[in-house]
């Protein structure tokens, strides 16, 4: 019961100290803390998934499912980033990077199935 409360209090203390000590506005500090919250939520979801699937499914398959889920979430974000960053050479460059990324994911992480 104390763990979530202490985590939240430490998070708020860190945010308050960053805001008060640095001479930056909140709009500069908030994206970093937003990324931290998103990372915490995704880590919690992964641990919950592993806890639910571990008793019934092979651990290798659990790892494969979490890797596939991360790829399904991450690849559209990566593609969107590439589309925004590489607008001048979107055609071949975007297709080449996404193909290389797909091959790497399947070769490295899903080959043990």
Secondary structure, 3 states (H helix, E strand, C coil): CHHHHHHHHHHHHHHHHHHHHCCCCHHHHHHHHHHHHHHHHHHHHHHHHHHHHHCCCCHHHHHHHHHHHHHHHHHHHHHHHHHHHCCCCHHHHHHHHHHHHHHHHHHHCCCCC
